[in-house]
Amino acid sequence: MGDAAFVKKASAAFRSLTDRAGLIMVSHAEATLREFCTSAIWLHQGQAHWFDSIDDALRAHKEHPV
């Protein structure tokens, strides 16, 4: 129960921040990234790849497993 309450509280805090500021988020949780991000930087083999679309970044990540 505590974890669910924390997730709900953290999501509300992130939503509040994204309404008024930029945010850099690091996560492996696809649902979280889709909820809060519109663009992405994907780090792969020591290089950073910019994507204007979170969907394109997630697709690239899935196509190139570690």
mmCIF file of the N, C-alpha and C atoms, coordinates in Angstrom:
data_MODEL
# 
_entry.id   MODEL 
# 
loop_
_atom_site.group_PDB 
_atom_site.id 
_atom_site.type_symbol 
_atom_site.label_atom_id 
_atom_site.label_alt_id 
_atom_site.label_comp_id 
_atom_site.label_asym_id 
_atom_site.label_entity_id 
_atom_site.label_seq_id 
_atom_site.pdbx_PDB_ins_code 
_atom_site.Cartn_x 
_atom_site.Cartn_y 
_atom_site.Cartn_z 
_atom_site.occupancy 
_atom_site.B_iso_or_equiv 
_atom_site.pdbx_formal_charge 
_atom_site.auth_seq_id 
_atom_site.auth_comp_id 
_atom_site.auth_asym_id 
_atom_site.auth_atom_id 
_atom_site.pdbx_PDB_model_num 
ATOM 1   N N  . MET A 1 1  ? 0.822  -1.204 0.000   1.00 0.00 ? 1  MET A N  1 
ATOM 2   C CA . MET A 1 1  ? 0.000  0.000  0.000   1.00 0.00 ? 1  MET A CA 1 
ATOM 3   C C  . MET A 1 1  ? 0.855  1.252  0.000   1.00 0.00 ? 1  MET A C  1 
ATOM 4   N N  . GLY A 1 2  ? 1.947  1.226  0.735   1.00 0.00 ? 2  GLY A N  1 
ATOM 5   C CA . GLY A 1 2  ? 2.826  2.386  0.794   1.00 0.00 ? 2  GLY A CA 1 
ATOM 6   C C  . GLY A 1 2  ? 3.406  2.739  -0.558  1.00 0.00 ? 2  GLY A C  1 
ATOM 7   N N  . ASP A 1 3  ? 3.810  1.726  -1.332  1.00 0.00 ? 3  ASP A N  1 
ATOM 8   C CA . ASP A 1 3  ? 4.384  1.975  -2.650  1.00 0.00 ? 3  ASP A CA 1 
ATOM 9   C C  . ASP A 1 3  ? 3.384  2.632  -3.586  1.00 0.00 ? 3  ASP A C  1 
ATOM 10  N N  . ALA A 1 4  ? 2.148  2.191  -3.572  1.00 0.00 ? 4  ALA A N  1 
ATOM 11  C CA . ALA A 1 4  ? 1.116  2.777  -4.429  1.00 0.00 ? 4  ALA A CA 1 
ATOM 12  C C  . ALA A 1 4  ? 0.876  4.228  -4.056  1.00 0.00 ? 4  ALA A C  1 
ATOM 13  N N  . ALA A 1 5  ? 0.869  4.526  -2.778  1.00 0.00 ? 5  ALA A N  1 
ATOM 14  C CA . ALA A 1 5  ? 0.677  5.913  -2.329  1.00 0.00 ? 5  ALA A CA 1 
ATOM 15  C C  . ALA A 1 5  ? 1.853  6.776  -2.765  1.00 0.00 ? 5  ALA A C  1 
ATOM 16  N N  . PHE A 1 6  ? 3.069  6.221  -2.673  1.00 0.00 ? 6  PHE A N  1 
ATOM 17  C CA . PHE A 1 6  ? 4.255  6.960  -3.102  1.00 0.00 ? 6  PHE A CA 1 
ATOM 18  C C  . PHE A 1 6  ? 4.203  7.249  -4.600  1.00 0.00 ? 6  PHE A C  1 
ATOM 19  N N  . VAL A 1 7  ? 3.854  6.243  -5.387  1.00 0.00 ? 7  VAL A N  1 
ATOM 20  C CA . VAL A 1 7  ? 3.785  6.424  -6.845  1.00 0.00 ? 7  VAL A CA 1 
ATOM 21  C C  . VAL A 1 7  ? 2.770  7.501  -7.197  1.00 0.00 ? 7  VAL A C  1 
ATOM 22  N N  . LYS A 1 8  ? 1.623  7.477  -6.551  1.00 0.00 ? 8  LYS A N  1 
ATOM 23  C CA . LYS A 1 8  ? 0.591  8.481  -6.812  1.00 0.00 ? 8  LYS A CA 1 
ATOM 24  C C  . LYS A 1 8  ? 1.091  9.880  -6.439  1.00 0.00 ? 8  LYS A C  1 
ATOM 25  N N  . LYS A 1 9  ? 1.742  9.990  -5.300  1.00 0.00 ? 9  LYS A N  1 
ATOM 26  C CA . LYS A 1 9  ? 2.263  11.279 -4.834  1.00 0.00 ? 9  LYS A CA 1 
ATOM 27  C C  . LYS A 1 9  ? 3.386  11.777 -5.754  1.00 0.00 ? 9  LYS A C  1 
ATOM 28  N N  . ALA A 1 10 ? 4.286  10.885 -6.159  1.00 0.00 ? 10 ALA A N  1 
ATOM 29  C CA . ALA A 1 10 ? 5.388  11.254 -7.047  1.00 0.00 ? 10 ALA A CA 1 
ATOM 30  C C  . ALA A 1 10 ? 4.863  11.680 -8.416  1.00 0.00 ? 10 ALA A C  1 
ATOM 31  N N  . SER A 1 11 ? 3.876  10.967 -8.947  1.00 0.00 ? 11 SER A N  1 
ATOM 32  C CA . SER A 1 11 ? 3.291  11.334 -10.243 1.00 0.00 ? 11 SER A CA 1 
ATOM 33  C C  . SER A 1 11 ? 2.673  12.722 -10.192 1.00 0.00 ? 11 SER A C  1 
ATOM 34  N N  . ALA A 1 12 ? 1.976  13.019 -9.118  1.00 0.00 ? 12 ALA A N  1 
ATOM 35  C CA . ALA A 1 12 ? 1.381  14.353 -8.971  1.00 0.00 ? 12 ALA A CA 1 
ATOM 36  C C  . ALA A 1 12 ? 2.470  15.424 -8.900  1.00 0.00 ? 12 ALA A C  1 
ATOM 37  N N  . ALA A 1 13 ? 3.549  15.141 -8.211  1.00 0.00 ? 13 ALA A N  1 
ATOM 38  C CA . ALA A 1 13 ? 4.649  16.104 -8.106  1.00 0.00 ? 13 ALA A CA 1 
ATOM 39  C C  . ALA A 1 13 ? 5.307  16.321 -9.469  1.00 0.00 ? 13 ALA A C  1 
ATOM 40  N N  . PHE A 1 14 ? 5.550  15.248 -10.217 1.00 0.00 ? 14 PHE A N  1 
ATOM 41  C CA . PHE A 1 14 ? 6.128  15.386 -11.556 1.00 0.00 ? 14 PHE A CA 1 
ATOM 42  C C  . PHE A 1 14 ? 5.204  16.179 -12.474 1.00 0.00 ? 14 PHE A C  1 
ATOM 43  N N  . ARG A 1 15 ? 3.906  15.883 -12.429 1.00 0.00 ? 15 ARG A N  1 
ATOM 44  C CA . ARG A 1 15 ? 2.950  16.605 -13.268 1.00 0.00 ? 15 ARG A CA 1 
ATOM 45  C C  . ARG A 1 15 ? 2.992  18.097 -12.949 1.00 0.00 ? 15 ARG A C  1 
ATOM 46  N N  . SER A 1 16 ? 3.066  18.423 -11.687 1.00 0.00 ? 16 SER A N  1 
ATOM 47  C CA . SER A 1 16 ? 3.131  19.816 -11.263 1.00 0.00 ? 16 SER A CA 1 
ATOM 48  C C  . SER A 1 16 ? 4.388  20.493 -11.811 1.00 0.00 ? 16 SER A C  1 
ATOM 49  N N  . LEU A 1 17 ? 5.512  19.790 -11.773 1.00 0.00 ? 17 LEU A N  1 
ATOM 50  C CA . LEU A 1 17 ? 6.763  20.351 -12.289 1.00 0.00 ? 17 LEU A CA 1 
ATOM 51  C C  . LEU A 1 17 ? 6.712  20.549 -13.799 1.00 0.00 ? 17 LEU A C  1 
ATOM 52  N N  . THR A 1 18 ? 6.184  19.576 -14.523 1.00 0.00 ? 18 THR A N  1 
ATOM 53  C CA . THR A 1 18 ? 6.189  19.673 -15.977 1.00 0.00 ? 18 THR A CA 1 
ATOM 54  C C  . THR A 1 18 ? 5.278  20.783 -16.475 1.00 0.00 ? 18 THR A C  1 
ATOM 55  N N  . ASP A 1 19 ? 4.341  21.222 -15.645 1.00 0.00 ? 19 ASP A N  1 
ATOM 56  C CA . ASP A 1 19 ? 3.480  22.338 -16.028 1.00 0.00 ? 19 ASP A CA 1 
ATOM 57  C C  . ASP A 1 19 ? 4.225  23.662 -16.030 1.00 0.00 ? 19 ASP A C  1 
ATOM 58  N N  . ARG A 1 20 ? 5.327  23.738 -15.272 1.00 0.00 ? 20 ARG A N  1 
ATOM 59  C CA . ARG A 1 20 ? 5.992  25.037 -15.140 1.00 0.00 ? 20 ARG A CA 1 
ATOM 60  C C  . ARG A 1 20 ? 7.505  25.011 -15.367 1.00 0.00 ? 20 ARG A C  1 
ATOM 61  N N  . ALA A 1 21 ? 8.077  23.837 -15.650 1.00 0.00 ? 21 ALA A N  1 
ATOM 62  C CA . ALA A 1 21 ? 9.528  23.752 -15.807 1.00 0.00 ? 21 ALA A CA 1 
ATOM 63  C C  . ALA A 1 21 ? 9.899  22.563 -16.672 1.00 0.00 ? 21 ALA A C  1 
ATOM 64  N N  . GLY A 1 22 ? 11.120 22.588 -17.166 1.00 0.00 ? 22 GLY A N  1 
ATOM 65  C CA . GLY A 1 22 ? 11.647 21.440 -17.885 1.00 0.00 ? 22 GLY A CA 1 
ATOM 66  C C  . GLY A 1 22 ? 12.079 20.394 -16.877 1.00 0.00 ? 22 GLY A C  1 
ATOM 67  N N  . LEU A 1 23 ? 12.175 19.167 -17.316 1.00 0.00 ? 23 LEU A N  1 
ATOM 68  C CA . LEU A 1 23 ? 12.495 18.083 -16.411 1.00 0.00 ? 23 LEU A CA 1 
ATOM 69  C C  . LEU A 1 23 ? 13.346 17.057 -17.145 1.00 0.00 ? 23 LEU A C  1 
ATOM 70  N N  . ILE A 1 24 ? 14.403 16.594 -16.509 1.00 0.00 ? 24 ILE A N  1 
ATOM 71  C CA . ILE A 1 24 ? 15.198 15.493 -17.051 1.00 0.00 ? 24 ILE A CA 1 
ATOM 72  C C  . ILE A 1 24 ? 14.877 14.273 -16.213 1.00 0.00 ? 24 ILE A C  1 
ATOM 73  N N  . MET A 1 25 ? 14.443 13.224 -16.876 1.00 0.00 ? 25 MET A N  1 
ATOM 74  C CA . MET A 1 25 ? 14.022 12.017 -16.171 1.00 0.00 ? 25 MET A CA 1 
ATOM 75  C C  . MET A 1 25 ? 14.821 10.829 -16.698 1.00 0.00 ? 25 MET A C  1 
ATOM 76  N N  . VAL A 1 26 ? 15.243 9.969  -15.798 1.00 0.00 ? 26 VAL A N  1 
ATOM 77  C CA . VAL A 1 26 ? 15.908 8.727  -16.171 1.00 0.00 ? 26 VAL A CA 1 
ATOM 78  C C  . VAL A 1 26 ? 15.034 7.592  -15.657 1.00 0.00 ? 26 VAL A C  1 
ATOM 79  N N  . SER A 1 27 ? 14.638 6.704  -16.569 1.00 0.00 ? 27 SER A N  1 
ATOM 80  C CA . SER A 1 27 ? 13.762 5.607  -16.164 1.00 0.00 ? 27 SER A CA 1 
ATOM 81  C C  . SER A 1 27 ? 13.824 4.487  -17.179 1.00 0.00 ? 27 SER A C  1 
ATOM 82  N N  . HIS A 1 28 ? 13.582 3.279  -16.702 1.00 0.00 ? 28 HIS A N  1 
ATOM 83  C CA . HIS A 1 28 ? 13.416 2.130  -17.586 1.00 0.00 ? 28 HIS A CA 1 
ATOM 84  C C  . HIS A 1 28 ? 11.939 1.775  -17.706 1.00 0.00 ? 28 HIS A C  1 
ATOM 85  N N  . ALA A 1 29 ? 11.087 2.537  -17.039 1.00 0.00 ? 29 ALA A N  1 
ATOM 86  C CA . ALA A 1 29 ? 9.650  2.270  -17.049 1.00 0.00 ? 29 ALA A CA 1 
ATOM 87  C C  . ALA A 1 29 ? 9.005  2.990  -18.228 1.00 0.00 ? 29 ALA A C  1 
ATOM 88  N N  . GLU A 1 30 ? 8.656  2.229  -19.254 1.00 0.00 ? 30 GLU A N  1 
ATOM 89  C CA . GLU A 1 30 ? 8.101  2.807  -20.474 1.00 0.00 ? 30 GLU A CA 1 
ATOM 90  C C  . GLU A 1 30 ? 6.844  3.631  -20.204 1.00 0.00 ? 30 GLU A C  1 
ATOM 91  N N  . ALA A 1 31 ? 5.971  3.142  -19.361 1.00 0.00 ? 31 ALA A N  1 
ATOM 92  C CA . ALA A 1 31 ? 4.732  3.872  -19.069 1.00 0.00 ? 31 ALA A CA 1 
ATOM 93  C C  . ALA A 1 31 ? 5.023  5.221  -18.438 1.00 0.00 ? 31 ALA A C  1 
ATOM 94  N N  . THR A 1 32 ? 6.005  5.278  -17.560 1.00 0.00 ? 32 THR A N  1 
ATOM 95  C CA . THR A 1 32 ? 6.383  6.537  -16.920 1.00 0.00 ? 32 THR A CA 1 
ATOM 96  C C  . THR A 1 32 ? 6.955  7.502  -17.946 1.00 0.00 ? 32 THR A C  1 
ATOM 97  N N  . LEU A 1 33 ? 7.812  7.011  -18.813 1.00 0.00 ? 33 LEU A N  1 
ATOM 98  C CA . LEU A 1 33 ? 8.397  7.869  -19.849 1.00 0.00 ? 33 LEU A CA 1 
ATOM 99  C C  . LEU A 1 33 ? 7.314  8.412  -20.784 1.00 0.00 ? 33 LEU A C  1 
ATOM 100 N N  . ARG A 1 34 ? 6.377  7.551  -21.177 1.00 0.00 ? 34 ARG A N  1 
ATOM 101 C CA . ARG A 1 34 ? 5.300  8.009  -22.055 1.00 0.00 ? 34 ARG A CA 1 
ATOM 102 C C  . ARG A 1 34 ? 4.412  9.049  -21.376 1.00 0.00 ? 34 ARG A C  1 
ATOM 103 N N  . GLU A 1 35 ? 4.228  8.900  -20.070 1.00 0.00 ? 35 GLU A N  1 
ATOM 104 C CA . GLU A 1 35 ? 3.367  9.831  -19.332 1.00 0.00 ? 35 GLU A CA 1 
ATOM 105 C C  . GLU A 1 35 ? 3.981  11.224 -19.226 1.00 0.00 ? 35 GLU A C  1 
ATOM 106 N N  . PHE A 1 36 ? 5.291  11.295 -19.021 1.00 0.00 ? 36 PHE A N  1 
ATOM 107 C CA . PHE A 1 36 ? 5.908  12.578 -18.701 1.00 0.00 ? 36 PHE A CA 1 
ATOM 108 C C  . PHE A 1 36 ? 6.793  13.167 -19.799 1.00 0.00 ? 36 PHE A C  1 
ATOM 109 N N  . CYS A 1 37 ? 7.170  12.382 -20.797 1.00 0.00 ? 37 CYS A N  1 
ATOM 110 C CA . CYS A 1 37 ? 8.160  12.856 -21.772 1.00 0.00 ? 37 CYS A CA 1 
ATOM 111 C C  . CYS A 1 37 ? 7.566  12.999 -23.170 1.00 0.00 ? 37 CYS A C  1 
ATOM 112 N N  . THR A 1 38 ? 8.044  13.993 -23.884 1.00 0.00 ? 38 THR A N  1 
ATOM 113 C CA . THR A 1 38 ? 7.669  14.160 -25.285 1.00 0.00 ? 38 THR A CA 1 
ATOM 114 C C  . THR A 1 38 ? 8.861  13.895 -26.199 1.00 0.00 ? 38 THR A C  1 
ATOM 115 N N  . SER A 1 39 ? 10.067 14.140 -25.713 1.00 0.00 ? 39 SER A N  1 
ATOM 116 C CA . SER A 1 39 ? 11.286 13.881 -26.468 1.00 0.00 ? 39 SER A CA 1 
ATOM 117 C C  . SER A 1 39 ? 12.224 13.072 -25.582 1.00 0.00 ? 39 SER A C  1 
ATOM 118 N N  . ALA A 1 40 ? 13.349 12.605 -26.176 1.00 0.00 ? 40 ALA A N  1 
ATOM 119 C CA . ALA A 1 40 ? 14.241 11.754 -25.392 1.00 0.00 ? 40 ALA A CA 1 
ATOM 120 C C  . ALA A 1 40 ? 15.662 11.810 -25.922 1.00 0.00 ? 40 ALA A C  1 
ATOM 121 N N  . ILE A 1 41 ? 16.585 11.525 -25.027 1.00 0.00 ? 41 ILE A N  1 
ATOM 122 C CA . ILE A 1 41 ? 17.973 11.249 -25.388 1.00 0.00 ? 41 ILE A CA 1 
ATOM 123 C C  . ILE A 1 41 ? 18.212 9.800  -24.992 1.00 0.00 ? 41 ILE A C  1 
ATOM 124 N N  . TRP A 1 42 ? 18.572 8.986  -25.975 1.00 0.00 ? 42 TRP A N  1 
ATOM 125 C CA . TRP A 1 42 ? 18.844 7.573  -25.743 1.00 0.00 ? 42 TRP A CA 1 
ATOM 126 C C  . TRP A 1 42 ? 20.345 7.382  -25.743 1.00 0.00 ? 42 TRP A C  1 
ATOM 127 N N  . LEU A 1 43 ? 20.891 6.824  -24.674 1.00 0.00 ? 43 LEU A N  1 
ATOM 128 C CA . LEU A 1 43 ? 22.319 6.550  -24.576 1.00 0.00 ? 43 LEU A CA 1 
ATOM 129 C C  . LEU A 1 43 ? 22.561 5.116  -25.016 1.00 0.00 ? 43 LEU A C  1 
ATOM 130 N N  . HIS A 1 44 ? 23.377 4.959  -26.068 1.00 0.00 ? 44 HIS A N  1 
ATOM 131 C CA . HIS A 1 44 ? 23.631 3.633  -26.627 1.00 0.00 ? 44 HIS A CA 1 
ATOM 132 C C  . HIS A 1 44 ? 25.080 3.531  -27.054 1.00 0.00 ? 44 HIS A C  1 
ATOM 133 N N  . GLN A 1 45 ? 25.791 2.555  -26.532 1.00 0.00 ? 45 GLN A N  1 
ATOM 134 C CA . GLN A 1 45 ? 27.194 2.299  -26.870 1.00 0.00 ? 45 GLN A CA 1 
ATOM 135 C C  . GLN A 1 45 ? 28.045 3.568  -26.782 1.00 0.00 ? 45 GLN A C  1 
ATOM 136 N N  . GLY A 1 46 ? 27.861 4.307  -25.709 1.00 0.00 ? 46 GLY A N  1 
ATOM 137 C CA . GLY A 1 46 ? 28.682 5.485  -25.460 1.00 0.00 ? 46 GLY A CA 1 
ATOM 138 C C  . GLY A 1 46 ? 28.297 6.724  -26.251 1.00 0.00 ? 46 GLY A C  1 
ATOM 139 N N  . GLN A 1 47 ? 27.198 6.673  -26.977 1.00 0.00 ? 47 GLN A N  1 
ATOM 140 C CA . GLN A 1 47 ? 26.759 7.829  -27.752 1.00 0.00 ? 47 GLN A CA 1 
ATOM 141 C C  . GLN A 1 47 ? 25.352 8.230  -27.343 1.00 0.00 ? 47 GLN A C  1 
ATOM 142 N N  . ALA A 1 48 ? 25.091 9.530  -27.422 1.00 0.00 ? 48 ALA A N  1 
ATOM 143 C CA . ALA A 1 48 ? 23.764 10.062 -27.117 1.00 0.00 ? 48 ALA A CA 1 
ATOM 144 C C  . ALA A 1 48 ? 23.032 10.330 -28.428 1.00 0.00 ? 48 ALA A C  1 
ATOM 145 N N  . HIS A 1 49 ? 21.799 9.854  -28.510 1.00 0.00 ? 49 HIS A N  1 
ATOM 146 C CA . HIS A 1 49 ? 20.971 10.030 -29.705 1.00 0.00 ? 49 HIS A CA 1 
ATOM 147 C C  . HIS A 1 49 ? 19.714 10.802 -29.310 1.00 0.00 ? 49 HIS A C  1 
ATOM 148 N N  . TRP A 1 50 ? 19.482 11.938 -29.941 1.00 0.00 ? 50 TRP A N  1 
ATOM 149 C CA . TRP A 1 50 ? 18.328 12.783 -29.641 1.00 0.00 ? 50 TRP A CA 1 
ATOM 150 C C  . TRP A 1 50 ? 17.131 12.345 -30.477 1.00 0.00 ? 50 TRP A C  1 
ATOM 151 N N  . PHE A 1 51 ? 15.964 12.280 -29.851 1.00 0.00 ? 51 PHE A N  1 
ATOM 152 C CA . PHE A 1 51 ? 14.720 11.979 -30.541 1.00 0.00 ? 51 PHE A CA 1 
ATOM 153 C C  . PHE A 1 51 ? 13.682 13.037 -30.166 1.00 0.00 ? 51 PHE A C  1 
ATOM 154 N N  . ASP A 1 52 ? 13.058 13.625 -31.147 1.00 0.00 ? 52 ASP A N  1 
ATOM 155 C CA . ASP A 1 52 ? 11.985 14.585 -30.889 1.00 0.00 ? 52 ASP A CA 1 
ATOM 156 C C  . ASP A 1 52 ? 10.730 13.885 -30.381 1.00 0.00 ? 52 ASP A C  1 
ATOM 157 N N  . SER A 1 53 ? 10.645 12.589 -30.617 1.00 0.00 ? 53 SER A N  1 
ATOM 158 C CA . SER A 1 53 ? 9.467  11.804 -30.241 1.00 0.00 ? 53 SER A CA 1 
ATOM 159 C C  . SER A 1 53 ? 9.865  10.710 -29.246 1.00 0.00 ? 53 SER A C  1 
ATOM 160 N N  . ILE A 1 54 ? 9.162  10.637 -28.133 1.00 0.00 ? 54 ILE A N  1 
ATOM 161 C CA . ILE A 1 54 ? 9.419  9.567  -27.162 1.00 0.00 ? 54 ILE A CA 1 
ATOM 162 C C  . ILE A 1 54 ? 9.146  8.208  -27.792 1.00 0.00 ? 54 ILE A C  1 
ATOM 163 N N  . ASP A 1 55 ? 8.164  8.138  -28.678 1.00 0.00 ? 55 ASP A N  1 
ATOM 164 C CA . ASP A 1 55 ? 7.848  6.869  -29.349 1.00 0.00 ? 55 ASP A CA 1 
ATOM 165 C C  . ASP A 1 55 ? 9.017  6.389  -30.206 1.00 0.00 ? 55 ASP A C  1 
ATOM 166 N N  . ASP A 1 56 ? 9.658  7.317  -30.929 1.00 0.00 ? 56 ASP A N  1 
ATOM 167 C CA . ASP A 1 56 ? 10.806 6.949  -31.756 1.00 0.00 ? 56 ASP A CA 1 
ATOM 168 C C  . ASP A 1 56 ? 11.979 6.475  -30.891 1.00 0.00 ? 56 ASP A C  1 
ATOM 169 N N  . ALA A 1 57 ? 12.196 7.128  -29.761 1.00 0.00 ? 57 ALA A N  1 
ATOM 170 C CA . ALA A 1 57 ? 13.285 6.733  -28.861 1.00 0.00 ? 57 ALA A CA 1 
ATOM 171 C C  . ALA A 1 57 ? 13.031 5.343  -28.285 1.00 0.00 ? 57 ALA A C  1 
ATOM 172 N N  . LEU A 1 58 ? 11.822 5.098  -27.855 1.00 0.00 ? 58 LEU A N  1 
ATOM 173 C CA . LEU A 1 58 ? 11.499 3.785  -27.291 1.00 0.00 ? 58 LEU A CA 1 
ATOM 174 C C  . LEU A 1 58 ? 11.614 2.691  -28.350 1.00 0.00 ? 58 LEU A C  1 
ATOM 175 N N  . ARG A 1 59 ? 11.216 2.994  -29.567 1.00 0.00 ? 59 ARG A N  1 
ATOM 176 C CA . ARG A 1 59 ? 11.331 2.032  -30.670 1.00 0.00 ? 59 ARG A CA 1 
ATOM 177 C C  . ARG A 1 59 ? 12.814 1.694  -30.927 1.00 0.00 ? 59 ARG A C  1 
ATOM 178 N N  . ALA A 1 60 ? 13.669 2.733  -30.963 1.00 0.00 ? 60 ALA A N  1 
ATOM 179 C CA . ALA A 1 60 ? 15.099 2.508  -31.183 1.00 0.00 ? 60 ALA A CA 1 
ATOM 180 C C  . ALA A 1 60 ? 15.685 1.650  -30.054 1.00 0.00 ? 60 ALA A C  1 
ATOM 181 N N  . HIS A 1 61 ? 15.283 1.941  -28.843 1.00 0.00 ? 61 HIS A N  1 
ATOM 182 C CA . HIS A 1 61 ? 15.768 1.160  -27.690 1.00 0.00 ? 61 HIS A CA 1 
ATOM 183 C C  . HIS A 1 61 ? 15.361 -0.315 -27.821 1.00 0.00 ? 61 HIS A C  1 
ATOM 184 N N  . LYS A 1 62 ? 14.133 -0.559 -28.229 1.00 0.00 ? 62 LYS A N  1 
ATOM 185 C CA . LYS A 1 62 ? 13.654 -1.941 -28.372 1.00 0.00 ? 62 LYS A CA 1 
ATOM 186 C C  . LYS A 1 62 ? 14.342 -2.668 -29.522 1.00 0.00 ? 62 LYS A C  1 
ATOM 187 N N  . GLU A 1 63 ? 14.711 -1.934 -30.577 1.00 0.00 ? 63 GLU A N  1 
ATOM 188 C CA . GLU A 1 63 ? 15.339 -2.536 -31.754 1.00 0.00 ? 63 GLU A CA 1 
ATOM 189 C C  . GLU A 1 63 ? 16.831 -2.853 -31.523 1.00 0.00 ? 63 GLU A C  1 
ATOM 190 N N  . HIS A 1 64 ? 17.414 -2.258 -30.478 1.00 0.00 ? 64 HIS A N  1 
ATOM 191 C CA . HIS A 1 64 ? 18.845 -2.445 -30.208 1.00 0.00 ? 64 HIS A CA 1 
ATOM 192 C C  . HIS A 1 64 ? 19.051 -2.867 -28.765 1.00 0.00 ? 64 HIS A C  1 
ATOM 193 N N  . PRO A 1 65 ? 18.697 -4.100 -28.437 1.00 0.00 ? 65 PRO A N  1 
ATOM 194 C CA . PRO A 1 65 ? 18.884 -4.542 -27.051 1.00 0.00 ? 65 PRO A CA 1 
ATOM 195 C C  . PRO A 1 65 ? 20.363 -4.573 -26.683 1.00 0.00 ? 65 PRO A C  1 
ATOM 196 N N  . VAL A 1 66 ? 20.632 -4.466 -25.431 1.00 0.00 ? 66 VAL A N  1 
ATOM 197 C CA . VAL A 1 66 ? 22.017 -4.447 -24.934 1.00 0.00 ? 66 VAL A CA 1 
ATOM 198 C C  . VAL A 1 66 ? 22.689 -5.757 -25.173 1.00 0.00 ? 66 VAL A C  1 
# 
